[in-house]
Amino acid sequence: MKLMAMVILAGLAAGQVWAADGNKGGKEIVTAYIWGEENVPFDVRSRALQTASDVFAEIGVSVKWRHKRPAEGQAQREGAVAICIAGKTGGSSQQTLAAARPYEGSAITIFYGAMGWASQQPQLARMVFAHVLVHEITHNLQQVSQHSRTGMMKERWTKEDFAAMQWKPLSFEPADVELIHKGLARRAEQVAANNTALVSSTTR
Ligand SMILES: [Zn+2]
C-alpha cells in the first residue's frame, strides 16, 4: 500500500500518471521528449509518431509525446524517454539508423539521414521511421541490450521486413512485451525513489 501510494505520488510529481498495477487493464504511460523534428518531413514524422503510438497502445502502453528538448537530467528524473533526431547519418556506418543507450535509460539518437534511401517513397519512409522509433524506445524501456529473432526487435531488418512493414507494423515477440512491462515497473520505482530522495532532501 505504501509503495503504491509512493508510485502514485511520483507519477503526479512527474506530471504523469503511472498505472499503479499494470495488470488491472490500466494503461502505462510513457513520456517521450522528441526534438530535431525539423530534420524529418512533416508528413513522415506526424504519421510515424501516430503509428508508433498505435503499436505501443496495442500492448497497453500509452506514449505522450513532448516536442521539445528536456533540461539536463530532466528526462531521467521523470522516467521519460528522450529522442534526438539528427539529420545526418550515424558516424561510423552509413546504415546505422539509430543509437540507444539502454543502460543510461534516457538518450536515443535517430539518424534520419541514414534513411535517405526510403525518402522517395513516403509510405516506406513513414513506416521505417516509425519502426526505428518503436525499436529504440523499446530498448530504452526494457533497459537491457537484447534483440529478438523476429519482428520489431530484430537486430537487422531484411528487405522482406521492410516490404512487410509498409502494410502492417512488425510484431513484438511475447518476451519483448514482458521485458517492456518489467522495465516500466522498474522505471516507476526509480522515479518514486528519486522523488522520495528529492522530498527528504528539500524538507531537511
Ligand atoms: Zn536494436
Residues whose N, C-alpha, C, O or C-beta is under 5 A from the ligand:
A	BS01	ZN	none
